[in-house]
């Protein structure tokens, strides 16, 4: 059986933090992941014991027509090689989903206060979960040099802009 489409509930939304699509300076910004009222507070029980969350969110800004199913240079920089759609970490992928690993600062009722979440204010959150170190990549992570060049300022403190 082949599945063509999947629907997901929106479990929370991002409040505060970034506004507008910025390529860099995502660091040091605090925001809130606000759990929707239809989910009981009990669903958050114990989450405050963890340092980080794994957050799956939807690129709601922009247009579905932005999806690009061809190889292209990241950030349109010809110094970096053209790579396929599923190499890029942006809104141009078909499902328009992203995953972030913000640090959890505190929990206040339905509000999970985080830092270093690279989603904009108002972004729908599809899912979040406490980050288990054992569920992170095992072994060395390898990549070509261009992502490090491209993202050298990505987590730079936003106040330095």
N, C-alpha and C positions, 0 to 999 in steps of 0.2 A: 504494500500500500504506500503510495507516494502522497506526501502532504505538500500542497502548493502554498498555503498561507496559514499563519498562526496568529491568533489574537492574544494579547497579554493585557492584564489589568494594569492600570497605573496605581502603584501602591503609595506613592509619595510625590512631592514636588520640591524642587530647589527654591529656597527663599533667600534672597540677597546674594552677595558674591559678585561674580562676573556679570557684565552686561556687554553684549555685542561679541561677535566672533573675533577673538584676538589670537594671533599665532603664538605669542610668547607672553612672558610675565604672568604666569599662572600661579606662582608661589606666594605663600603668606596670606592668601585671601580666605577669610572666614565666611562660611555660609551655613545654612540650615537645611537639613533634609527633614521635611515635615510629613509625618505619617498621616495618611488620609483617615478621616473619622470613622469610616466603616471597618477599620482594623482595630481590634481591641488593644489596649495598652499592654496587655499580657504578651503580645507578640514581640515586645521589645525586652522582656525580662532577661536580665543577665548580659545584655549587649554592652553595658557600660564597663564591663571587665576587660574589654578588648581595646587595643590601641588603634586599630585600623578597620575600615569597612571595605568591602568590595561592592561597588555600586554600578549597576547597569542602567543606563539612561538613554533616552531617545533624543536625537538631534531634531527638535521641533522647529527651530529657527531655520529659515531658508525654505527651499521648495523641493519637493520630490523630483522635479525635473533636473535638479543639480546632480543627480546620480550619474556617474561617469563610468561606463563599462569599457574602458580602454586604458592602455598603458600611458602614463604621463609622468613628467618629472615632478617630484614633490615641490609644492609651493611654486610651480612653474619655473623653477630654477634650472637652467640648462646644465649647470655644473654637476647636478645630481642625475643619476640614470633614470630613464623612464621605467616605471614599475607598475604592475597591475593593480587593479582596483582593491584586491584583498590584501595588499601590502600597506595601503594608506590608512591612517587613523583619523579620518575626517567624515564629514556628513555626505560625502559622495558615494558611499557604499550602499548597496540595495536595501538593507534592513535599517540603515541609519541609526545603528546602535553603537554605544561606546561603553567602555568599562573603565572605572577610575578606582583608585585606592586611597581615599582621603584618610587623614588621621582624625579619630574621634576625640573631641575635646571634652564633651559632657552631654548628658541627656537630661532634658527638661520636658517632662510629659511626652508629647508627640514630637518634640523638636530634638533632632540629633544635630548638635553643633559640631561642625567639622572644619578642617583647614586643608587646603590643597585639593579641593574638588574642582575639576576643570570644566564644570557644566555651568551654564548661565542661569541667572535668576529666572524662575518660571519653568525650568526644564522638567519634563515628566520623568519620574524615576520608575522604571519597570520592576526593579528588584534591588534589594541590598541584603547583605549578609555579613556577619562578623568574619574578618579575615583570619584564617588559620594559616600559620606559617607552613604547615605540612601540605597545604593545598597550592602553594606557590610553585613556580617552575622548579623542577629538580635538576641538579647538575648545572654546568655552565650554560649561560645564555649567550648565543653568538649572533652577530649581525655585521653587515658591512659598515664602513666608516660614516657614510652620509647621514644616517639617523642622528648620530651624536653631533655632527656638525650642524644639522638642521635644528636640533632641539637644545642647543647649548644655552639658550636663554628661556626655554619653556618654563622651567620651575624657578626662574629668577623672581625675586620678590616684586610684586606688582607696584609697590611704593617706589621702586627705583626707576620707573618709566619716565 
